[in-house]
């Protein structure tokens, strides 16, 4: 009997199979946005058991377990690792048609060679087999990077981070480039006076610059940008509800800053928006000057369950898609930066699929000669990084932009078990293209279509983030030139 995860999983046509196996499967990975621990990477972490590498911190799994009636003790609570794993195993059969069912079995197969379906009865054997393999070099943090041909990792880092682990990695034998990404979300939180002031105090301490004025704050941020740049940073990241629709003048921004810094009353919603507009545009100019990409993750409403947030904190799996207006704010910020001649490369991630067409058209409004795909419609994000969500994003991009210039998939994950998400995406991409070839919507010219597959799977991201060429990239170029990749 054929295993559930087999060589042609998700590949419905002969064209899809030829495209995937010939041009996508062996491509290296540029994982330009994730939440992996730099310390784990620096120390080449070895994981004690399947819970540590697979369930700890995974809010996708926690959501499913809660929906299946499992106790919070087995999600974010103090249950033993094996008990938490068994709770998830009990949940897996209930996840049919949820992407977790695919991810779970794809990951078990690719990491441990396990073809058995996970459920309560198979849990003990799978736990033992996986844990034995986790003790080997192949499944240490660095071993995993080698196994999945990961060339670059973009972590997510606060401006106050000293980046000591990135420095350690750069001077080690780690098989992948691990680059920090500048995430200054806390700088925008002037409406949360206590937390914002505590963060500004921390920024002041690490930068050794006085932050009692707006100019002082900007100077401190500038010094941290330079610090990140010396550690190889190629991108910023912003996890914000929406782009602001107003942009404060210098004097207005200074007034708002002083009000927040002095703890003298609350900052109004209008002032918070205007300050955010000022700061985001200022930061965008700095990113452009460094040649960084600016990532904007838009549209999440976070920490909806107050009880879970109070007990555990953020990233507990109690967030949702927000139906907030997005288009005007994106147009305001990108338009202002473009008018200043300081628009950086930008990636727009949309969480509300009803706005996919609006986002895709917005990307086409801003461009630069010699920079293909300068403003990107980012891959299906968070709740949308599944077959339907990714298909909707790919279709919107294809119809309204240039799929051939798309920089492709990322894990956006805290887990070393998430690299098969790149495979999942590549299989879907090839299936869509293969179906188009079968229907006659695309020509049966595999030299043409295969280049698109290779570009979206790997080479576009490598070029977009200016990752130094490597042997894999050179080999692809040679093989295309020699016509060896024709099917």
C-alpha positions as CSV (number, residue, x, y, z in Angstrom):
1,X,0.0,0.0,0.0
2,X,1.4,3.4,-1.0
3,X,2.2,5.6,2.0
4,X,0.2,8.8,2.6
5,X,3.3,10.9,1.9
6,X,4.8,9.6,-1.3
7,X,7.0,10.9,-4.1
8,X,4.1,12.4,-6.0
9,X,2.2,13.8,-3.1
10,X,0.0,16.8,-4.2
11,X,1.3,16.4,-7.8
12,X,-1.8,15.6,-9.9
13,X,-0.4,15.7,-13.5
14,X,2.6,14.3,-15.3
15,X,3.7,17.9,-16.0
16,X,3.5,18.8,-12.3
17,X,5.6,15.8,-11.5
18,X,8.3,16.6,-14.1
19,X,8.4,20.2,-12.9
20,X,8.7,19.3,-9.2
21,X,11.2,16.5,-9.4
22,X,13.3,18.1,-12.1
23,X,13.4,21.7,-11.0
24,X,12.1,22.3,-7.5
25,X,12.8,19.3,-5.2
26,X,16.6,19.7,-5.1
27,X,16.7,23.5,-4.8
28,X,18.4,25.0,-1.7
29,X,16.4,27.0,0.8
30,X,16.5,30.7,1.4
31,X,14.4,31.0,4.6
32,X,14.5,34.8,4.7
33,X,12.0,35.2,7.6
34,X,11.6,33.0,10.6
35,X,11.6,33.1,14.4
36,X,14.2,30.5,15.2
37,X,16.4,31.1,18.2
38,X,19.8,32.5,17.3
39,X,21.1,30.9,20.5
40,X,19.9,27.4,19.3
41,X,21.7,28.0,16.0
42,X,24.9,29.3,17.6
43,X,25.1,26.4,20.0
44,X,24.1,23.7,17.4
45,X,21.3,22.6,19.7
46,X,20.5,19.0,20.2
47,X,16.9,18.3,21.0
48,X,16.1,16.0,23.9
49,X,12.8,14.7,22.5
50,X,10.1,15.1,19.9
51,X,8.2,17.6,22.1
52,X,11.2,19.9,22.3
53,X,11.7,20.2,18.6
54,X,8.2,19.8,17.4
55,X,5.6,21.0,19.9
56,X,7.3,23.5,22.2
57,X,6.1,27.0,21.2
58,X,4.0,25.7,18.3
59,X,0.8,27.7,18.6
60,X,-0.7,26.1,15.4
61,X,-0.7,22.8,17.2
62,X,-2.0,24.3,20.5
63,X,-5.0,25.8,18.6
64,X,-5.9,22.4,17.2
65,X,-5.5,20.7,20.6
66,X,-7.7,23.2,22.3
67,X,-10.4,22.8,19.7
68,X,-10.2,19.1,20.2
69,X,-10.9,19.5,23.9
70,X,-7.4,19.0,25.3
71,X,-6.5,20.8,28.5
72,X,-4.4,23.9,28.6
73,X,-2.0,21.9,30.8
74,X,-1.1,19.9,27.6
75,X,-0.6,23.1,25.5
76,X,1.1,25.8,27.4
77,X,0.9,24.2,30.9
78,X,3.2,22.0,33.0
79,X,2.3,18.6,31.7
80,X,5.2,16.3,31.0
81,X,6.7,16.4,27.4
82,X,5.4,12.9,26.6
83,X,1.9,13.7,27.9
84,X,1.8,16.8,25.7
85,X,3.0,14.7,22.7
86,X,0.3,12.1,23.3
87,X,-2.3,14.9,23.6
88,X,-1.3,16.1,20.1
89,X,-1.3,12.5,18.8
90,X,-4.9,12.2,20.0
91,X,-5.7,15.4,18.1
92,X,-4.1,14.6,14.8
93,X,-6.9,12.3,13.5
94,X,-9.3,15.2,14.1
95,X,-7.3,17.5,11.9
96,X,-8.3,15.9,8.6
97,X,-8.5,18.8,5.9
98,X,-6.6,21.1,8.3
99,X,-3.0,21.8,7.0
100,X,-1.7,20.3,10.2
101,X,-2.5,16.8,8.9
102,X,-0.3,17.3,5.9
103,X,2.5,19.1,7.8
104,X,2.5,16.5,10.6
105,X,3.0,13.6,8.3
106,X,5.3,15.3,5.9
107,X,7.6,16.3,8.8
108,X,7.6,12.9,10.4
109,X,8.6,11.4,7.0
110,X,11.2,13.9,6.0
111,X,13.0,14.1,9.4
112,X,12.6,10.5,10.7
113,X,11.5,8.4,7.7
114,X,8.2,7.6,9.5
115,X,5.4,6.7,7.2
116,X,3.0,5.6,9.9
117,X,0.0,7.8,10.6
118,X,0.1,9.5,13.9
119,X,-2.7,8.8,16.4
120,X,-3.0,7.6,20.0
121,X,-2.1,4.0,19.1
122,X,1.0,4.9,17.1
123,X,2.3,7.6,19.4
124,X,4.5,5.4,21.7
125,X,6.5,3.9,18.8
126,X,6.8,7.2,16.9
127,X,8.0,8.9,20.1
128,X,10.7,6.3,20.6
129,X,11.9,6.2,17.0
130,X,12.0,10.0,16.6
131,X,13.8,10.4,19.9
132,X,16.5,7.9,19.0
133,X,17.2,9.8,15.7
134,X,17.2,13.2,17.5
135,X,20.3,12.0,19.3
136,X,22.3,11.7,16.1
137,X,24.4,14.4,14.5
138,X,22.1,14.5,11.4
139,X,19.2,16.0,13.5
140,X,21.2,18.6,15.5
141,X,20.4,22.1,14.5
142,X,23.3,22.3,12.0
143,X,22.6,18.8,10.8
144,X,19.0,19.8,9.9
145,X,20.3,22.8,8.0
146,X,22.6,20.5,6.0
147,X,19.9,17.9,5.4
148,X,17.5,20.5,4.0
149,X,20.1,22.5,2.1
150,X,19.3,25.7,4.0
151,X,21.6,28.4,2.6
152,X,20.3,31.5,4.5
153,X,18.1,32.1,7.6
154,X,16.7,35.5,8.5
155,X,15.9,35.6,12.2
156,X,13.7,38.2,13.8
157,X,15.5,40.5,16.3
158,X,14.7,43.5,18.5
159,X,16.9,46.6,17.9
160,X,18.2,46.3,21.5
161,X,19.6,42.8,20.8
162,X,23.4,42.7,21.1
163,X,23.5,40.0,18.3
164,X,26.2,38.1,20.1
165,X,24.8,34.8,18.8
166,X,24.9,36.0,15.3
167,X,28.5,37.0,15.7
168,X,29.2,33.6,17.2
169,X,27.5,31.9,14.2
170,X,29.4,33.9,11.7
171,X,32.7,32.6,13.2
172,X,31.6,29.0,13.3
173,X,31.1,26.1,11.0
174,X,27.3,26.6,10.8
175,X,26.4,25.5,7.3
176,X,23.9,28.4,6.6
177,X,24.2,32.1,6.7
178,X,22.2,33.3,9.7
179,X,21.4,37.0,9.4
180,X,19.5,39.2,11.8
181,X,16.3,41.1,10.8
182,X,15.6,44.5,12.4
183,X,12.1,44.4,14.0
184,X,11.4,47.7,15.8
185,X,7.7,47.1,16.6
186,X,8.2,48.4,20.2
187,X,9.3,51.8,19.0
188,X,5.8,52.5,17.7
189,X,4.0,51.7,21.0
190,X,3.6,55.3,22.3
191,X,0.1,54.5,23.3
192,X,1.4,52.0,25.8
193,X,3.4,54.4,27.9
194,X,4.9,52.1,30.6
195,X,6.1,49.4,28.2
196,X,7.2,51.9,25.6
197,X,9.3,53.9,28.1
198,X,10.9,50.8,29.4
199,X,11.9,49.8,25.9
200,X,13.3,53.3,25.1
201,X,15.3,53.1,28.4
202,X,16.7,49.8,27.2
203,X,17.5,51.3,23.7
204,X,19.2,54.2,25.5
205,X,21.4,51.8,27.5
206,X,22.5,49.7,24.5
207,X,23.2,52.6,22.2
208,X,24.9,54.8,24.8
209,X,22.8,57.7,23.5
210,X,20.4,60.0,25.3
211,X,16.8,59.3,24.3
212,X,15.1,62.2,26.0
213,X,14.2,63.8,22.7
214,X,12.9,62.6,19.3
215,X,16.3,63.3,17.7
216,X,17.9,61.2,20.4
217,X,15.5,58.3,19.7
218,X,16.3,58.5,16.0
219,X,20.0,58.7,16.7
220,X,19.8,55.6,18.8
221,X,17.8,53.7,16.2
222,X,20.3,54.8,13.6
223,X,23.1,53.4,15.6
224,X,21.3,50.1,16.0
225,X,20.6,49.9,12.3
226,X,24.3,50.3,11.7
227,X,25.0,47.6,14.3
228,X,22.6,45.2,12.5
229,X,24.2,46.1,9.2
230,X,27.6,45.2,10.3
231,X,26.2,41.8,11.3
232,X,24.9,41.2,7.7
233,X,21.3,42.3,8.1
234,X,19.5,42.5,4.7
235,X,15.9,43.1,5.9
236,X,13.7,44.7,8.5
237,X,10.4,43.3,9.7
238,X,7.3,45.0,11.0
239,X,4.4,43.1,12.6
240,X,1.8,45.8,12.6
241,X,-2.0,45.8,12.5
242,X,-2.1,48.3,9.6
243,X,0.0,51.0,8.0
244,X,-0.8,54.4,9.3
245,X,-2.8,56.8,7.2
246,X,-1.3,60.0,8.5
247,X,2.3,61.2,8.8
248,X,3.3,63.6,11.5
249,X,5.6,66.5,10.7
250,X,8.9,66.7,12.6
251,X,7.4,69.1,15.1
252,X,4.2,67.1,15.6
253,X,6.2,63.9,16.0
254,X,8.5,65.6,18.6
255,X,5.4,66.8,20.6
256,X,4.0,63.3,20.6
257,X,7.3,61.8,21.6
258,X,7.7,64.2,24.5
259,X,4.2,63.5,25.7
260,X,4.8,59.8,25.7
261,X,8.3,60.1,27.2
262,X,7.2,62.3,30.1
263,X,4.4,59.9,31.1
264,X,2.2,63.0,30.9
265,X,-1.2,61.6,29.9
266,X,-2.2,59.1,27.3
267,X,-1.5,59.4,23.6
268,X,-4.6,59.6,21.4
269,X,-5.3,57.2,18.6
270,X,-4.8,59.9,16.1
271,X,-1.5,60.9,17.5
272,X,-0.3,57.3,17.7
273,X,-1.2,56.9,14.0
274,X,0.6,60.1,13.0
275,X,3.7,59.2,15.0
276,X,3.7,55.7,13.5
277,X,3.5,57.3,10.0
278,X,6.5,59.6,10.8
279,X,8.6,56.8,12.3
280,X,7.8,54.2,9.6
281,X,8.8,56.7,6.8
282,X,12.0,57.7,8.6
283,X,12.9,54.0,9.0
284,X,12.0,53.3,5.4
285,X,14.5,55.9,4.4
286,X,17.2,54.3,6.5
287,X,16.5,50.9,5.0
288,X,16.7,52.2,1.5
289,X,20.1,53.7,2.3
290,X,21.4,50.3,3.5
291,X,19.9,48.4,0.6
292,X,17.6,46.4,3.0
293,X,14.2,45.0,2.2
294,X,11.3,46.3,4.4
295,X,8.8,43.5,5.4
296,X,5.4,44.6,6.5
297,X,3.3,41.8,8.1
298,X,-0.2,43.4,8.2
299,X,-3.6,42.4,9.4
300,X,-3.5,40.3,12.7
301,X,-5.6,41.0,15.7
302,X,-3.5,39.6,18.6
303,X,-4.0,38.2,22.1
304,X,-7.8,38.0,21.8
305,X,-8.2,35.6,24.7
306,X,-7.4,37.7,27.7
307,X,-7.2,34.7,30.1
308,X,-4.6,32.9,28.0
309,X,-2.6,36.2,27.5
310,X,-2.5,36.8,31.2
311,X,-1.3,33.3,32.0
312,X,1.1,32.8,29.1
313,X,1.7,36.0,27.2
314,X,1.8,36.6,23.5
315,X,2.2,34.0,20.7
316,X,0.0,31.5,22.5
317,X,-2.3,30.8,19.6
318,X,-5.2,33.1,20.4
319,X,-4.9,35.6,17.5
320,X,-7.1,36.1,14.4
321,X,-7.4,37.7,11.0
322,X,-8.4,41.3,11.3
323,X,-10.9,42.8,8.9
324,X,-9.4,46.3,9.3
325,X,-9.0,48.6,6.3
326,X,-5.5,48.3,4.8
327,X,-5.3,49.8,1.4
328,X,-5.2,53.5,2.3
329,X,-2.4,53.1,4.8
330,X,-0.2,51.1,2.5
331,X,-0.7,53.6,-0.3
332,X,0.1,56.5,2.1
333,X,3.4,55.0,3.4
334,X,4.7,53.6,0.1
335,X,3.6,56.7,-1.8
336,X,5.4,59.0,0.7
337,X,8.6,57.0,0.5
338,X,8.4,56.9,-3.2
339,X,7.9,60.7,-3.4
340,X,11.0,61.1,-1.3
341,X,13.0,58.8,-3.6
342,X,13.6,56.6,-0.6
343,X,11.4,53.6,-1.1
344,X,13.3,50.4,-0.1
345,X,12.6,47.0,-1.5
346,X,9.3,46.1,0.2
347,X,7.4,42.9,0.9
348,X,3.7,43.2,1.7
349,X,2.2,40.3,3.6
350,X,-1.6,40.3,3.7
351,X,-3.6,38.3,6.3
352,X,-7.1,39.0,5.0
353,X,-7.6,37.0,1.7
354,X,-10.5,39.4,0.7
355,X,-7.7,42.0,0.2
356,X,-5.4,39.9,-2.0
357,X,-6.3,41.7,-5.2
358,X,-5.9,45.1,-3.5
359,X,-2.4,44.1,-2.2
360,X,-1.4,42.6,-5.5
361,X,-2.4,45.8,-7.4
362,X,-0.6,48.0,-4.8
363,X,2.7,46.2,-5.5
364,X,2.4,47.2,-9.2
365,X,2.3,50.9,-8.4
366,X,5.9,51.2,-7.3
367,X,8.9,50.1,-9.2
368,X,12.5,50.9,-10.1
369,X,14.5,50.2,-13.3
370,X,16.9,47.4,-12.8
371,X,15.2,46.0,-9.7
372,X,12.7,43.3,-10.8
373,X,9.9,42.8,-8.4
374,X,11.0,45.7,-6.1
375,X,7.7,45.6,-4.2
376,X,6.6,42.1,-3.5
377,X,3.2,40.6,-2.6
378,X,4.5,38.3,0.1
379,X,3.6,34.6,0.3
380,X,0.5,33.4,2.2
381,X,1.1,34.4,5.8
382,X,0.2,32.7,9.1
383,X,-3.4,31.5,8.7
384,X,-2.9,31.5,4.9
385,X,0.2,29.4,4.6
386,X,-1.9,26.4,3.5
387,X,-3.0,25.1,0.2
388,X,-6.0,27.3,-0.3
389,X,-4.4,30.4,1.1
390,X,-1.2,30.0,-0.9
391,X,-3.2,29.2,-4.1
392,X,-5.3,32.4,-3.6
393,X,-2.1,34.4,-3.2
394,X,-0.4,32.9,-6.2
395,X,-3.5,33.4,-8.3
396,X,-3.8,37.1,-7.3
397,X,-0.1,37.7,-8.0
398,X,-0.2,35.8,-11.3
399,X,-3.3,37.7,-12.6
400,X,-2.1,41.2,-11.4
401,X,1.7,41.0,-11.4
402,X,4.6,38.8,-12.4
403,X,4.7,35.4,-10.8
404,X,8.1,34.9,-12.4
405,X,9.6,37.7,-10.1
406,X,8.1,36.3,-6.9
407,X,10.6,35.5,-4.1
408,X,8.6,32.5,-2.9
409,X,8.1,30.8,0.4
410,X,9.4,31.2,4.0
411,X,8.8,29.2,7.2
412,X,7.8,32.1,9.5
413,X,8.3,29.5,12.2
414,X,9.9,28.9,15.6
415,X,10.5,25.3,14.9
416,X,13.5,23.5,13.2
417,X,10.8,21.0,12.0
418,X,9.3,23.5,9.6
419,X,11.6,23.2,6.5
420,X,9.2,20.9,4.7
421,X,6.9,23.9,4.3
422,X,9.2,25.0,1.4
423,X,8.6,21.5,-0.2
424,X,4.8,21.9,0.4
425,X,4.8,25.3,-1.3
426,X,7.0,24.0,-4.2
427,X,4.7,21.0,-4.8
428,X,1.7,23.3,-4.9
429,X,3.4,25.7,-7.3
430,X,4.3,22.9,-9.6
431,X,0.8,21.4,-9.4
432,X,-0.7,24.7,-10.4
433,X,1.6,25.1,-13.3
434,X,1.3,21.5,-14.3
435,X,-2.5,21.8,-14.4
436,X,-2.2,24.9,-16.6
437,X,0.0,23.0,-19.0
438,X,-2.4,20.1,-19.1
439,X,-5.3,22.5,-19.8
440,X,-3.4,24.3,-22.5
441,X,-3.3,27.5,-20.5
442,X,0.5,27.4,-20.6
443,X,2.8,26.1,-23.3
444,X,4.4,22.6,-23.0
445,X,7.7,24.3,-23.0
446,X,9.5,23.0,-20.0
447,X,12.6,25.1,-20.6
448,X,10.3,28.2,-20.1
449,X,8.2,27.0,-17.3
450,X,11.0,25.2,-15.4
451,X,12.9,28.5,-15.2
452,X,9.9,30.1,-13.5
453,X,9.8,27.2,-11.0
454,X,13.6,27.5,-10.2
455,X,13.3,31.3,-9.9
456,X,10.3,31.2,-7.5
457,X,11.7,28.3,-5.5
458,X,15.2,29.7,-5.0
459,X,17.0,32.1,-7.3
460,X,14.7,35.1,-7.0
461,X,15.0,35.2,-3.2
462,X,18.8,34.8,-3.5
463,X,19.0,37.8,-5.8
464,X,16.5,39.9,-3.9
465,X,18.4,39.6,-0.6
466,X,21.8,39.8,-2.3
467,X,22.9,36.5,-0.9
468,X,26.4,35.7,-2.2
469,X,26.3,33.3,-5.2
470,X,27.1,29.7,-4.4
471,X,27.9,26.5,-6.3
472,X,24.3,25.5,-6.5
473,X,23.3,28.8,-8.2
474,X,26.3,28.6,-10.6
475,X,25.4,25.0,-11.5
476,X,21.8,26.0,-12.3
477,X,23.0,28.7,-14.6
478,X,25.4,26.4,-16.3
479,X,22.8,23.7,-16.8
480,X,20.3,26.2,-18.3
481,X,23.0,27.4,-20.6
482,X,23.8,23.9,-21.7
483,X,20.0,23.1,-22.2
484,X,20.4,20.2,-19.7
485,X,17.3,21.1,-17.8
486,X,14.9,20.6,-20.7
487,X,12.4,17.8,-20.0
